[in-house]
Amino acid sequence: MASTGRPGANQPINVQEAKTHLSALLARVAAGERIVLSRHGKPIAQLVPLEPKPRRELGFMQGSVEGEFFEPLPNDELERWGV
């Protein structure tokens, strides 16, 4: 990434400065930028955009569950489980 003259563009940002400008840094991260945070001039962390989670589809399993499955367990079964 080419230097833009902004803190974090190819150079670490001090943690204190990151606290002060967190909203602006998060906007840059949301736009795809990676930002390195430093403490005492040493890189310690990186702000990176999250990978989007794939959308989950309902009904992906074949078959069905019988209504009996949802009935309470008998007391003797519950006792065996220590419930």
TORMAR-857392 format. One record per residue (C-alpha): residue number from 0; x, y, z. Coordinates in nm, 3 decimals. Layout:
BEGIN
[rec NUM; [X; Y; Z]],
...
This chain:
BEGIN
[rec 0; [0.000; 0.000; 0.000]],
[rec 1; [0.143; 0.336; -0.094]],
[rec 2; [0.202; 0.593; 0.177]],
[rec 3; [-0.083; 0.841; 0.209]],
[rec 4; [0.075; 1.061; 0.474]],
[rec 5; [-0.181; 0.935; 0.726]],
[rec 6; [-0.071; 0.757; 1.043]],
[rec 7; [-0.087; 0.383; 0.991]],
[rec 8; [-0.021; 0.396; 0.617]],
[rec 9; [0.285; 0.170; 0.606]],
[rec 10; [0.393; 0.284; 0.952]],
[rec 11; [0.276; 0.174; 1.297]],
[rec 12; [0.042; 0.392; 1.499]],
[rec 13; [0.115; 0.445; 1.868]],
[rec 14; [-0.149; 0.291; 2.095]],
[rec 15; [-0.229; 0.626; 2.257]],
[rec 16; [-0.287; 0.787; 1.917]],
[rec 17; [-0.500; 0.488; 1.815]],
[rec 18; [-0.720; 0.540; 2.123]],
[rec 19; [-0.770; 0.902; 2.027]],
[rec 20; [-0.856; 0.825; 1.663]],
[rec 21; [-1.018; 0.480; 1.699]],
[rec 22; [-1.336; 0.565; 1.504]],
[rec 23; [-1.138; 0.697; 1.207]],
[rec 24; [-0.903; 0.396; 1.217]],
[rec 25; [-1.197; 0.154; 1.223]],
[rec 26; [-1.347; 0.328; 0.920]],
[rec 27; [-1.018; 0.275; 0.734]],
[rec 28; [-1.009; -0.090; 0.840]],
[rec 29; [-1.370; -0.136; 0.723]],
[rec 30; [-1.254; -0.001; 0.385]],
[rec 31; [-0.996; -0.283; 0.367]],
[rec 32; [-0.683; -0.124; 0.516]],
[rec 33; [-0.460; -0.306; 0.765]],
[rec 34; [-0.325; -0.092; 1.048]],
[rec 35; [-0.035; -0.182; 1.277]],
[rec 36; [-0.040; -0.061; 1.638]],
[rec 37; [0.281; -0.008; 1.832]],
[rec 38; [0.391; 0.052; 2.189]],
[rec 39; [0.725; 0.223; 2.249]],
[rec 40; [0.798; 0.201; 1.876]],
[rec 41; [0.754; -0.179; 1.859]],
[rec 42; [0.465; -0.333; 1.663]],
[rec 43; [0.232; -0.522; 1.898]],
[rec 44; [-0.100; -0.565; 1.715]],
[rec 45; [-0.277; -0.526; 1.386]],
[rec 46; [-0.625; -0.402; 1.302]],
[rec 47; [-0.755; -0.601; 1.005]],
[rec 48; [-1.094; -0.628; 0.837]],
[rec 49; [-1.296; -0.937; 0.925]],
[rec 50; [-1.374; -1.189; 0.656]],
[rec 51; [-1.748; -1.193; 0.587]],
[rec 52; [-1.919; -1.499; 0.731]],
[rec 53; [-2.092; -1.716; 0.473]],
[rec 54; [-2.469; -1.702; 0.493]],
[rec 55; [-2.612; -2.010; 0.661]],
[rec 56; [-2.895; -2.189; 0.488]],
[rec 57; [-3.176; -2.357; 0.674]],
[rec 58; [-3.282; -2.702; 0.571]],
[rec 59; [-2.936; -2.820; 0.469]],
[rec 60; [-2.981; -3.156; 0.647]],
[rec 61; [-3.190; -3.429; 0.496]],
[rec 62; [-3.459; -3.603; 0.698]],
[rec 63; [-3.674; -3.483; 0.981]],
[rec 64; [-3.704; -3.501; 1.356]],
[rec 65; [-4.002; -3.679; 1.503]],
[rec 66; [-4.220; -3.488; 1.751]],
[rec 67; [-4.127; -3.746; 2.016]],
[rec 68; [-3.775; -3.603; 2.017]],
[rec 69; [-3.902; -3.286; 2.185]],
[rec 70; [-4.093; -3.465; 2.462]],
[rec 71; [-3.943; -3.454; 2.815]],
[rec 72; [-3.724; -3.750; 2.907]],
[rec 73; [-3.860; -4.004; 3.153]],
[rec 74; [-3.751; -3.958; 3.516]],
[rec 75; [-3.537; -4.275; 3.519]],
[rec 76; [-3.342; -4.143; 3.217]],
[rec 77; [-3.293; -3.804; 3.381]],
[rec 78; [-3.161; -3.975; 3.697]],
[rec 79; [-2.904; -4.168; 3.491]],
[rec 80; [-2.778; -3.833; 3.358]],
[rec 81; [-2.767; -3.688; 3.710]],
[rec 82; [-3.035; -3.432; 3.636]],
